[in-house]
């Protein structure tokens, strides 16, 4: 009777592992989970900061305030070596200044905050949106989707990375002179922040 119970327990454990969609790493020790916890906390904190900016953007009383929040949110996604990073709204200040984005830079450096979590398939699917073996190509795909976007032709669903979609809606906000449109675009961005955050709980 002992053997079947052990087999049942092992099978249950396997189901949990598969359900979490984790890539096996093997050879883990009790101390090996600490860096992963720190990595999760770093990305969670960054998504929290972006969420707060999206709230500011969504409730901004002026177009300038909406532009400022959208700029900071986009910069926190792309990082210092990502496309468009910097003073996007031309006010002389770099909102969302950081040493690393959520996603890798155009040449793969610096690593994005999501990169160490590539063992979580939900992070790969919804945050990274790919394997990033060609960082420049990943960013070019985003830029092409942004360039092709029109109110009647929403290209954002073509991007697997939800943080990239945040950059898209931030870009459309920065290109807009309508506060109502800025608020609407912030609503879209909020949905993508939420999807990215849920990936950490997968």
Order of alpha helices (4+ residues) and beta strands (2+ residues): alpha-alpha-alpha-alpha-alpha-alpha
